[in-house]
Amino acid sequence: MLFLCQQIKIDCEQLQALKEEFFLAYEKAKETGNLVKARVLKNRWEKKYNLLRKKLGEFFPGEVYDFIMELREKTNEDIHDADDIHFQPDGILAGRVYVGGIWYPFQGDELIKTIGNEAIEDSDSIHTRPDGTLAGRVKIGGIWYPFQGNELIKTIGNEDIEDSAYIHSRPDGTLAGQVQIGDNWYPFQGNELIKTIGNEDIEDSNNIHSRPDGTLAGRVKVGDNWYPFQGNELIKTIGNEAIKSSDDIHTQPDGTLAGLVKVGGKVYPFQGNELIKTIGNEAIVYSDNIHTQPDGTLAGRVRIGWKVYPFQGNELIKTIGNEAIEESYDIHTRPDGTLAGRVQVGGIWRDFLRVNEEKYILF
């Protein structure tokens, strides 16, 4: 297996040049009508961009590569890949590395193969708590447990954990997420197992995350319906209309909830208590891929009539490159705020990238 971290350094050195080469090829392709070279360059650019987006964050070019190579030498371990890489408060790198078919957490020069004297079989969601210790979840004995520091958490509220997900640290340093107890998934924070929201029994949970004020939010299944919740508030209506289901629940930068809800047989985006039934004055039938952009507006895709279009804010995008959109998929916003995804035009699925308010590139 190739040592994938080396690609990080290569990506950092080549990304800008490749981007410029791509735009030049695209401009020429508009004159000749031959998009082959532009598409090849675009695919290479996107691949490198996505790799950097996942693994670099705030790091300088080559920094992760150099550190992992040094760690490989100090530990005498054959490290093949790295993920969840981040700086700790003291400037030390931490995350997880792939060694011998297993993902292990690491902190500085220390490769962590056990938690609470139990051998790690896998790990993910690795992050640093405010006190500088690591946390996340590890697989031990076939079960995914939360951990913090060297403490393996096998019970919450004196009940045995059978699985865990969405593990993260709250602003006060305590762990939160969701755990499986018996047949049900419950939110938890610290050692508190949350079995009710608004005095109603939880049957299942998902999208669990912490808000800026430290309270939990997400969605829970109560009485066969999936409702958004925040803190101990179970949200059964948006804009005074009864919710039947919900998904894509997340907290916006200002602390309000957003996502999508099913109301009256249709699936609408929402933010706060505002139910969004139209985009660009056209009635929404269904919505998906709902997320918040860096400027606080929503984006995703909506079904208008029988076609599914991308949207951002109140702008419904019906054409790209002067071609009519028939369907769309995997709509997302990149870190720089540009919209991207896939659209079907002329019966063919093609990737698109928004360059600015007036310019889209279709591949």
Helices and strands as residue ranges (DSSP letters): H 5-32, H 36-55, H 63-75, E 79-87, E 93-99, E 102-107, E 110-111, E 114-115, E 118-119, E 122-128, E 134-140, E 143-148, E 151-152, E 155-156, E 159-160, E 163-169, E 175-181, E 184-189, E 192-193, E 196-197, E 200-201, E 204-210, E 216-222, E 225-230, E 233-234, E 237-238, E 241-242, E 245-251, E 257-263, E 266-271, E 274-275, E 278-279, E 282-283, E 286-292, E 298-304, E 307-312, E 315-316, E 319-320, E 323-324, E 327-333, E 339-345, E 348-354, E 360-362
